[in-house]
Amino acid sequence: MLKKQIIIGSILCLIASMSWGAMFPVAHLALQQIDPFYFSFIRYLIVGVILSALLWMKEGRASFRLEGRGKALLFFGTMAFTVYNMCVFLGQQLMGESGTVAASIMEVLMPMISIMVIWITKKTAPKKYMLTSAAIALVGALLVITNGKLAFFIMAGQHLLPLLLIFAGVVGWVVYSMGGSQFKDWSILRYSTLTCLLGSAVSFIIVALASAFHVLPVPTWQTILSIKYEMSFMVLLPGLAALLSWNLGIKLLSPLNGILFINFVPITTFLLMALQGYQISYYEFFGTLLIIFALVRSNVYQRKSIRQKAARTYPAAHEPMPNMIKAAP
């Protein structure tokens, strides 16, 4: 049962990560027509409507009750659907074409950030295998994206503000991913829907105020129609499907282990570039192998840790039964 849970969780996190990897090249096209704030708001407004319909049909009207958890849901929803999306896409747009690669590579910082967040908030030092697996995956992703060249880091110094925005967005998504552990008694659909709705409400307030003070222009209907294909993709795959897959995968694997799969975001971005005629180098090939090794290593250690914990908790199940027949006096 445990092995099946790990396999399913891994597949779900992989689906979500690869969807997000394809997201950045598509978003690059859309952001040439619309600003990142309205782009993020409209995208998750549509996702929220679809999720609400699914939740209503599956769990009924009562599932929309906040049950005294409104502040937590608002906080986590804001981190994911406002901070992450608006900051990441704004940073990507400010950097231009190089922002597509930069936004995807910044995602690989999530495992490290999640480890530090747990370390700080729960005063719990991470296990050694978590640190080493995250470090190995990070090195692999850097090899793939930088192709062994230092030009990326030179570029990073020239785009400090956009990179800080993207980093802030990445931290927001880590916080959201870890927040799901506080709602284990809720279905994944319910947690996803309510956080999406509340986060979208915050996004609406931001774009409404920005437009009221003439900071942001309200996109015309023609502008929205001009990105209908990009928006459809962003809503259905990296939005709806990836969100549900990610939250369920994180629940099955735990945040620290599930977030390791985020390393496939830049790999997917790179693969799309390769399909367009890009030649794969040795750096990129071995970097991909390092990421796969880190993920397999993490899952092996996770299963070993769970078995050891079960052995300590239920020692009788792992020991031979004592001989209950006594010799006759």
DRENKE-329315 format. One record per atom (N, C-alpha, C): x, y, z; residue in three letters. Coordinates in steps of 0.001 Angstrom, whole numbers, plus 500000, padded with zeros to 6 digits. Example, Ala and Ser with C-alpha at 12.3 -4.5 7.8 and 13.67 -1.06 7.14 Angstrom:
% residues 2
513190494310507800ALA
512300495500507800ALA
513200496700507800ALA
512850497750507080SER
513670498940507140SER
512900500030507870SER
END
This chain:
% residues 329
500840498789500000MET
500000500000500000MET
500875501262500000MET
501940501235500830LEU
502838502377500904LEU
503543502595499575LEU
503999501502498953LYS
504681501598497668LYS
503758502195496611LYS
502492501781496598LYS
501519502306495645LYS
501294503788495869LYS
501230504199497141GLN
501028505606497477GLN
502190506458496976GLN
503416505973497130ILE
504592506712496679ILE
504604506822495156ILE
504245505734494473ILE
504229505744493004ILE
503197506734492478ILE
501981506675493049ILE
500913507580492605ILE
501283509035492892ILE
501790509286494097GLY
502194510643494450GLY
503289511172493546GLY
504242510300493195SER
505337510708492308SER
504824511056490916SER
503908510239490397ILE
503346510496489068ILE
502583511820489052ILE
501799512080490101LEU
501015513309490174LEU
501921514542490243LEU
502954514488491077CYS
503886515617491177CYS
504649515817489878CYS
504944514724489190LEU
505647514814487907LEU
504761515479486855LEU
503477515088486822ILE
502531515700485880ILE
502433517212486114ILE
502310517600487399ALA
502193519019487727ALA
503460519783487340ALA
504614519217487668SER
505880519906487399SER
506133520076485905SER
505853519039485133MET
506056519133483692MET
505061520107483065MET
503858520180483626SER
502873521154483133SER
503371522574483362SER
503944522808484541TRP
504470524143484847TRP
505705524441484018TRP
506479523405483661GLY
507628523624482795GLY
507222524126481423GLY
506078523610480935ALA
505555524065479642ALA
504872525426479765ALA
504573525831480999MET
503827527065481234MET
504612528311480843MET
505901528352481144PHE
506668529582480955PHE
506832529983479487PHE
507126529041478568PRO
507175529453477154PRO
505837529966476635PRO
504741529351477111VAL
503415529801476684VAL
503109531175477280VAL
503452531346478558ALA
503205532634479208ALA
503996533751478533ALA
505188533441478058HIS
506013534447477376HIS
505271535039476180HIS
504566534199475450LEU
503794534675474300LEU
502623535555474750LEU
501925535104475804ALA
500751535852476270ALA
501144537202476863ALA
502270537245477571LEU
502677538477478252LEU
503116539567477284LEU
503234539248476014GLN
503504540269475015GLN
502241541043474644GLN
501081540503475071GLN
499798541127474742GLN
499080541697475967GLN
499353541125477147ILE
498606541504478350ILE
499563541608479518ILE
499245542467480499ASP
500134542624481650ASP
500010541408482570ASP
501035541113483378PRO
501044539911484213PRO
499995539905485316PRO
499531541087485735PHE
498556541144486822PHE
497175540670486353PHE
496698541250485261TYR
495410540805484731TYR
495509539388484171TYR
496659539051483623PHE
496870537696483118PHE
496701536668484235PHE
497311536922485393SER
497214536010486532SER
495801535974487100SER
495181537166487214PHE
493839537234487787PHE
492813536502486926PHE
492808536784485624ILE
491828536162484730ILE
492027534651484689ILE
493274534224484656ARG
493579532790484591ARG
492963532040485775ARG
493255532497486983TYR
492772531750488146TYR
491341532080488514TYR
490796533145487970LEU
489366533371488114LEU
488604532267487390LEU
489049531938486178ILE
488415530863485405ILE
488621529514486094ILE
489846529276486583VAL
490130528030487305VAL
489239527919488535VAL
489068529026489252GLY
488235529028490450GLY
486783528697490156GLY
486267529203489049VAL
484884528909488659VAL
484724527418488353VAL
485693526853487621ILE
485633525423487292ILE
485733524573488556ILE
486668524917489439LEU
486820524176490690LEU
485563524262491552LEU
484946525440491591SER
483727525622492387SER
482604524726491880SER
482464524630490566ALA
481440523756489997ALA
481704522297490346ALA
482962521883490271LEU
483319520502490611LEU
483069520221492085LEU
483438521162492949LEU
483258520971494392LEU
481784520925494760LEU
480983521790494128TRP
479540521820494402TRP
478907520482494028TRP
479277519950492874MET
478693518689492419MET
479152517500493261MET
480393517536493718LYS
480941516384494426LYS
480663516405495920LYS
480767517593496561GLU
480666517648498018GLU
479532518525498532GLU
478870519248497643GLY
477720520038498061GLY
478068521419498581GLY
477020522185498885ARG
477191523570499307ARG
477928523692500635ARG
477763522702501515ALA
478397522769502831ALA
479921522800502751ALA
480485522296501672SER
481947522251501545SER
482559523631501335SER
481724524642501063PHE
482244526000500881PHE
482353526750502211PHE
481941526110503303ARG
482073526752504614ARG
483532526789505037ARG
483931527897505637LEU
485336528072506028LEU
485661527395507353LEU
484653527160508182GLU
484809526446509451GLU
485861527083510360GLU
485873528394510404GLY
486799529092511279GLY
488236529112510792GLY
488466528657509548ARG
489821528613509009ARG
490035529652507903ARG
489187530646507881GLY
489233531639506814GLY
490560532364506709GLY
491155532742507841LYS
492420533488507805LYS
493544532645507205LYS
493604531384507601ALA
494644530497507068ALA
494444530271505570ALA
493195530050505170LEU
492902529832503753LEU
493222531082502928LEU
492893532242503476LEU
493189533500502787LEU
494692533696502636LEU
495438533379503689PHE
496889533539503650PHE
497521532616502610PHE
497177531335502658PHE
497769530385501724PHE
497300530643500290PHE
496053531037500132GLY
495544531367498803GLY
496254532574498209GLY
496513533572499054THR
497225534764498598THR
498654534423498187THR
499303533559498978MET
500678533154498671MET
500773532476497302MET
499797531639496983ALA
499858530867495741ALA
499311531624494545ALA
498104532147494667PHE
497391532655493498PHE
497555534156493281PHE
498181534831494238THR
498480536257494067THR
499987536481494029THR
500663536150495129VAL
502097536407495227VAL
502878535619494176VAL
502653534305494125TYR
503428533487493185TYR
503194533927491744TYR
501948533952491324ASN
501661534217489919ASN
502038535627489493ASN
501646536611490279MET
501921537983489871MET
503410538308489914MET
504103537843490940CYS
505532538138491048CYS
506345537401489988CYS
506047536110489796VAL
506809535322488830VAL
506609535854487414VAL
505373536103487031PHE
505118536547485661PHE
505568537988485430PHE
505517538818486478LEU
506043540176486339LEU
507552540130486143LEU
508238539316486941GLY
509679539176486785GLY
510041538622485420GLY
509273537639484961GLN
509524537063483635GLN
509349538103482537GLN
508301538911482642GLN
508042539922481628GLN
509130540996481622GLN
509585541406482802LEU
510611542442482890LEU
511935541990482288LEU
512213540701482344MET
513475540178481819MET
513416539889480330MET
512218539916479755GLY
512106539643478332GLY
512265538164478025GLY
512895537851476911GLU
513008536456476481GLU
513803535607477458GLU
514830536183478080SER
515628535434479055SER
514840535112480312SER
513723535808480522GLY
512906535546481697GLY
512259534180481686GLY
512049533613480496THR
511457532276480398THR
512355531244481069THR
513650531300480763VAL
514608530381481364VAL
514815530705482838VAL
514937531992483165ALA
515197532394484547ALA
514048531989485473ALA
512804532191485020ALA
511657531847485853ALA
511600530350486123ALA
511932529549485108SER
511872528101485292SER
512996527593486181SER
514193528164486052ILE
515311527682486862ILE
515162528075488328ILE
514491529195488588MET
514285529612489978MET
513389528635490730MET
512610527860489991GLU
511732526882490627GLU
512532525822491388GLU
513760525552490942VAL
514536524492491586VAL
514993524889492981VAL
514786526134493370LEU
515113526554494726LEU
514068526109495738LEU
512918525633495256MET
511819525274496165MET
512200524224497201MET
512880523133496826PRO
513240522154497865PRO
514093522759498971PRO
515079523565498605MET
515929524206499602MET
515129525165500486MET
514243525939499849ILE
513435526903500597ILE
512504526179501566ILE
511892525072501117SER
510975524334501984SER
511697523764503196SER
512918523283502986ILE
513709522760504105ILE
513998523873505119ILE
514353525053504625MET
514657526170505515MET
513414526661506248MET
512271526674505557VAL
511026527115506200VAL
510668526203507358VAL
510765524891507141ILE
510467523935508218ILE
511474524073509348ILE
512719524267508993TRP
513783524413509989TRP
513512525621510894TRP
513066526733510279ILE
512837527975511025ILE
511534527929511816ILE
510450527489511170THR
509133527553511809THR
508901526444512834THR
509414525252512560LYS
509161524112513448LYS
510369523731514293LYS
511455524456514125LYS
512680524183514878LYS
513120522728514735LYS
512840522158513561THR
513181520763513297THR
514227520700512198THR
515371520175512544ALA
516439520060511553ALA
516069519009510514ALA
516272519282509244PRO
515931518300508203PRO
516858517089508268PRO
516356515981507764LYS
517179514780507709LYS
518266514962506655LYS
519358514279506857LYS
520505514441505981LYS
520182514111504538LYS
519377513051504326TYR
519074512654502948TYR
518246513702502221TYR
517431514466502965MET
516650515530502344MET
517563516644501828MET
518535517026502649LEU
519468518080502243LEU
520303517658501043LEU
520845516455501107THR
521716516010500018THR
520940515786498727THR
519723515240498812SER
518921515025497609SER
518544516352496962SER
518165517331497781ALA
517821518654497253ALA
519038519309496609ALA
520203519152497240ALA
521427519746496692ALA
521815519094495362ALA
521707517766495282ILE
522038517051494049ILE
521109517482492913ILE
519808517560493217ALA
518837517975492205ALA
519094519406491748ALA
519471520273492676LEU
519758521660492336LEU
520961521752491393LEU
522011520991491686VAL
523193520973490825VAL
522831520468489430VAL
522019519403489369GLY
521605518860488084GLY
520829519855487251GLY
519885520549487885ALA
519075521533487157ALA
519937522703486675ALA
520902523130487489LEU
521797524211487078LEU
522653523802485889LEU
523105522553485871LEU
523875522068484733LEU
523053522098483447LEU
521785521710483570VAL
520913521667482395VAL
520674523058481841VAL
520309523983482696ILE
519902525302482231ILE
521093526175481841ILE
522168526127482630THR
523320526974482320THR
524215526366481258THR
524061525042481041ASN
524896524332480055ASN
526383524486480377ASN
526668524559481692GLY
528055524641482129GLY
528711525980481900GLY
527944526994481557LYS
528496528314481265LYS
528164529293482389LYS
529020530289482559LEU
528821531287483610LEU
527995532478483136LEU
527597532469481883ALA
526852533616481335ALA
525538533833482074ALA
524922532748482538PHE
523648532891483249PHE
523817533737484503PHE
524894533512485248PHE
525094534242486494PHE
525447535702486231PHE
526094535961485108ILE
526348537348484713ILE
525031538053484413ILE
524159537333483687MET
522830537866483364MET
522025538107484636MET
522189537206485621ALA
521432537329486862ALA
521770538623487590ALA
523049539021487566GLY
523446540256488226GLY
522867541488487576GLY
522537541409486299GLN
521987542544485570GLN
520465542656485708GLN
519857541661486274HIS
518399541651486419HIS
518014541333487863HIS
518554542093488792LEU
518359541791490207LEU
516898541908490625LEU
516227543009490273LEU
514839543219490686LEU
513905542142490142LEU
513933541831488839PRO
513071540756488339PRO
513333539416489020PRO
514602539107489287LEU
514923537842489935LEU
514425537820491377LEU
514477538961492048LEU
513936539032493411LEU
512424538834493402LEU
511763539380492388LEU
510317539179492262LEU
509991537695492049LEU
510749537061491161ILE
510524535638490901ILE
510804534825492157ILE
511858535180492883PHE
512197534469494118PHE
511077534610495149PHE
510524535825495279ALA
509423536045496215ALA
508220535177495840ALA
507967535062494533GLY
506878534215494090GLY
507114532755494409GLY
508346532299494232VAL
508691530905494535VAL
508495530611496017VAL
508891531535496879VAL
508680531359498317VAL
507182531253498617VAL
506376532059497931GLY
504933532001498124GLY
504362530635497805GLY
504844530012496718TRP
504321528687496352TRP
504774527617497341TRP
505982527740497878VAL
506457526798498891VAL
505565526859500125VAL
505259528076500559VAL
504396528256501729VAL
503030527639501484VAL
502489527838500286TYR
501182527255499950TYR
501238525732499958TYR
502276525164499386SER
502406523710499320SER
502463523099500713SER
503163523759501615MET
503287523254502977MET
502024523508503792MET
501249524496503372GLY
500019524806504098GLY
498963523729503996GLY
499028522929502942GLY
498038521872502777GLY
498051520859503896GLY
499194520713504598SER
499274519746505702SER
498395520143506875SER
497949521392506916GLN
497048521838507982GLN
495587521507507678GLN
495333520968506495PHE
493960520662506085PHE
493845519197505644PHE
494488518307506394LYS
494482516893506040LYS
493084516287506119LYS
492212516880506945ASP
490856516361507080ASP
489940516858505964ASP
490437517715505089TRP
489669518204503945TRP
490111517480502684TRP
489229517423501725SER
489600516852500429SER
490526517814499693SER
491311517269498768ILE
492203518104497965ILE
491397519105497148ILE
490256518682496642LEU
489411519566495835LEU
488926520751496656LEU
488551520499497909ARG
488037521576498752ARG
489132522585499089ARG
490302522094499475TYR
491419522996499811TYR
491836523805498585TYR
491919523150497442SER
492321523832496210SER
491315524907495825SER
490023524573495926THR
488977525501495510THR
488916526737496392THR
488863526539497704LEU
488699527678498604LEU
489931528590498603LEU
491113528016498545THR
492308528867498475THR
492364529614497153THR
491940528966496070CYS
491933529617494763CYS
490945530779494745CYS
489762530581495305LEU
488751531636495332LEU
489215532834496164LEU
489761532561497343LEU
490204533655498211LEU
491425534358497638LEU
492350533601497061GLY
493509534218496427GLY
493116535063495241GLY
492145534598494466SER
491657535358493315SER
490954536640493755SER
490302536587494926ALA
489643537787495462ALA
490685538860495786ALA
491813538437496360VAL
492900539379496645VAL
493465539947495340VAL
493629539095494346SER
494124539546493038SER
493179540563492417SER
491868540330492572PHE
490875541268492036PHE
491009542641492685PHE
491206542655494009ILE
491365543929494712ILE
492586544676494184ILE
493668543947493942ILE
494905544571493455ILE
494711545179492069ILE
494151544393491138VAL
493995544919489773VAL
492941546015489724VAL
491903545902490576ALA
490866546937490590ALA
491428548269491082ALA
492203548228492171LEU
492803549451492696LEU
493827550024491717LEU
494628549153491125ALA
495634549607490164ALA
494992550269488957ALA
493873549724488504SER
493171550317487369SER
492471551619487760SER
491924551648488979ALA
491241552851489446ALA
492200554036489538ALA
493459553765489896PHE
494463554838490001PHE
495300554953488724PHE
494809554327487653HIS
495420554432486327HIS
496860553906486286HIS
497145552926487126VAL
498452552275487097VAL
498438551141486075VAL
497308550451485988LEU
497150549348485036LEU
495978549629484105LEU
496142549427482814PRO
495002549562481907PRO
494142548300481958PRO
492847548474481896VAL
491949547313481853VAL
492043546709480452VAL
492355545417480346PRO
492494544810479014PRO
491166544816478261PRO
491226545086476987THR
490026545071476162THR
489631543635475833THR
488421543469475336TRP
487962542145474939TRP
488820541604473799TRP
489250542483472919GLN
490106542068471809GLN
491446541540472325GLN
491983542184473380THR
493244541728473967THR
493088540333474562THR
492004540115475277ILE
491763538809475889ILE
491591537734474822ILE
490864538072473750LEU
490672537098472672LEU
491976536792471938LEU
492902537745471925SER
494165537539471227SER
495040536492471904SER
494757536196473179ILE
495528535177473895ILE
494641533998474303ILE
493562533772473546LYS
492599532741473933LYS
493213531342473961LYS
494105531051473046TYR
494731529715473028TYR
495727529563474180TYR
496538530597474392GLU
497486530557475504GLU
496746530484476839GLU
495665531268476972MET
494907531269478215MET
494209529928478442MET
493705529323477380SER
493051528015477505SER
494035526973478022SER
495243526993477474PHE
496276526069477943PHE
496620526345479401PHE
496822527624479753MET
497217527990481109MET
496149527625482132MET
494893527700481741VAL
493798527368482655VAL
493674525863482850VAL
493665525116481751LEU
493345523691481826LEU
494495522823482317LEU
495715523069481831LEU
496823522176482187LEU
497636522693483373LEU
498430523766483233PRO
499188524225484398PRO
498321524836485491PRO
497076525169485165GLY
496179525724486167GLY
495391524645486887GLY
494380524123486237LEU
493448523183486876LEU
494087521821487148LEU
494568521155486107ALA
495106519798486256ALA
496339519771487160ALA
497246520714486953ALA
498482520734487745ALA
498198521051489207ALA
497275521953489469LEU
496956522331490847LEU
496436521136491638LEU
495465520416491084LEU
494894519259491778LEU
495923518133491900LEU
496681517899490832SER
497699516843490869SER
498765517165491909SER
499186518419491954TRP
500239518823492887TRP
499788518672494336TRP
498610519189494667ASN
498140519136496049ASN
497944517699496520ASN
497429516837495642LEU
497255515437496032LEU
498603514735496122LEU
499500515009495181GLY
500823514400495216GLY
501593514794496463GLY
501514516074496842ILE
502186516552498054ILE
501610515866499289ILE
500304515649499294LYS
499656514987500431LYS
500127513543500557LYS
500330512873499431LEU
500746511472499452LEU
502223511314499786LEU
503050512246499346LEU
504507512103499503LEU
505076512869500690LEU
504400513917501151SER
504872514907502122SER
505479516071501335SER
505374517298501875PRO
505873518467501144PRO
507353518382500765PRO
508209517954501703LEU
509643517947501422LEU
510010516999500292LEU
509376515828500240ASN
509691514874499180ASN
509003515240497867ASN
507763515716497945GLY
507039516070496729GLY
507638517256496009GLY
508135518234496771ILE
508662519448496165ILE
509919519164495347ILE
510597518042495612LEU
511765517692494805LEU
511416517579493324LEU
510170517205493033PHE
509763517035491640PHE
509691518353490896PHE
509737519463491625ILE
509689520765490967ILE
510909520962490078ILE
511945520141490290ASN
513141520240489452ASN
512857519884488000ASN
511731519217487737PHE
511382518891486362PHE
510775520079485623PHE
510513521180486327VAL
509998522380485660VAL
511011522906484634VAL
512249523229485054PRO
513198523730484046PRO
513590522667483034PRO
513567521397483438ILE
513906520331482492ILE
512885520292481355ILE
511611520458481692THR
510563520460480671THR
510715521668479750THR
511017522820480350THR
511258524015479540THR
512403523771478558THR
513444523156479051PHE
514601522832478208PHE
514233521839477091PHE
513425520836477419LEU
513031519852476421LEU
512215520476475298LEU
511362521429475639LEU
510595522130474602LEU
511531522896473669LEU
512577523453474245MET
513563524146473418MET
514305523148472519MET
514570521951473062ALA
515266520921472285ALA
514426520454471103ALA
513100520386471311LEU
512206519969470231LEU
512203520984469092LEU
512600522192469400GLN
512659523239468383GLN
514014523259467666GLN
514819522195467902GLY
516091522087467201GLY
517317522322468053GLY
517115522499469360TYR
518249522754470247TYR
519062521470470445TYR
520403521548470353GLN
521288520397470484GLN
521603520133471956GLN
521391518880472395ILE
521640518503473784ILE
523136518314474014ILE
523652518953475071SER
525075518850475387SER
525297517825476496SER
526563517536476764TYR
526894516610477849TYR
526474517178479202TYR
526595518482479384TYR
526178519108480647TYR
524700518867480892TYR
523905519053479866GLU
522458518903479991GLU
522069517441480203GLU
522761516545479515PHE
522471515114479656PHE
522765514626481074PHE
523954514941481582PHE
524331514487482914PHE
523569515244484008PHE
523182516478483725GLY
522357517209484680GLY
521006516554484866GLY
520411516097483762THR
519137515378483829THR
519277514094484626THR
520389513357484411LEU
520631512126485165LEU
520757512408486668LEU
521384513532487021LEU
521522513893488435LEU
520166514138489084LEU
519264514807488365ILE
517939515087488900ILE
517160513791489119ILE
517204512906488144ILE
516521511622488279ILE
517099510837489459ILE
518440510843489584PHE
519089510152490696PHE
518641510721492037PHE
518544512050492138ALA
518139512688493392ALA
516721512300493781ALA
515821512245492796LEU
514434511884493077LEU
514323510426493519LEU
515025509540492817VAL
514996508115493190VAL
515609507926494572VAL
516718508593494831ARG
517388508489496121ARG
516485508954497258ARG
515788510062497039SER
514891510587498070SER
513770509602498381SER
513178509005497347ASN
512092508056497563ASN
512559506793498269ASN
513774506329497932VAL
514330505142498595VAL
514530505405500089VAL
515115506543500413TYR
515338506886501812TYR
514024507124502547TYR
513032507683501835GLN
511732507921502456GLN
511085506607502858GLN
511104505630501958ARG
510514504331502272ARG
511265503646503419ARG
512588503776503422LYS
513390503179504482LYS
513066503822505830LYS
512904505144505835SER
512589505870507064SER
511232505468507615SER
510258505306506714ILE
508914504921507154ILE
508913503512507732ILE
509663502593507092ARG
509737501224507606ARG
510389501185508987ARG
511438501977509181GLN
512101502013510477GLN
511192502585511555GLN
510417503614511184LYS
509484504210512133LYS
508396503222512510LYS
507907502474511513ALA
506879501469511787ALA
507422500366512678ALA
508694499998512479ALA
509303498951513305ALA
509429499397514753ALA
509714500697514958ARG
509827501208516327ARG
508468501355516981ARG
507467501695516175THR
506121501912516721THR
505423500597517031THR
505576499625516137TYR
504937498326516321TYR
505994497219516296TYR
506817497158517336PRO
507909496177517324PRO
507427494743517273PRO
506242494482517814ALA
505744493104517862ALA
505511492549516470ALA
505194493457515520ALA
504921493006514154ALA
506194492618513421ALA
507355492968514016HIS
508619492700513349HIS
509485491728514144HIS
508904491130515193GLU
509636490187516016GLU
508926488846516004GLU
509662487749516146PRO
509005486442516211PRO
508186486312517481PRO
507061485636517388MET
506201485460518534MET
506877484559519543MET
506830484905520825PRO
507474484082521832PRO
506750482750521995PRO
507472481768522497ASN
506899480455522726ASN
506020480502523975ASN
504725480341523764MET
503770480472524867MET
503522479140525592MET
504117478045525077ILE
503871476736525685ILE
504953476456526716ILE
504559476314527945LYS
505518476076529020LYS
505701474563529224LYS
506873474215529664ALA
507125472797529965ALA
506318472345531142ALA
505841471108531115ALA
505017470579532216ALA
505877470427533460ALA
505348470773534629PRO
506126470680535862PRO
506409469220536227PRO
END
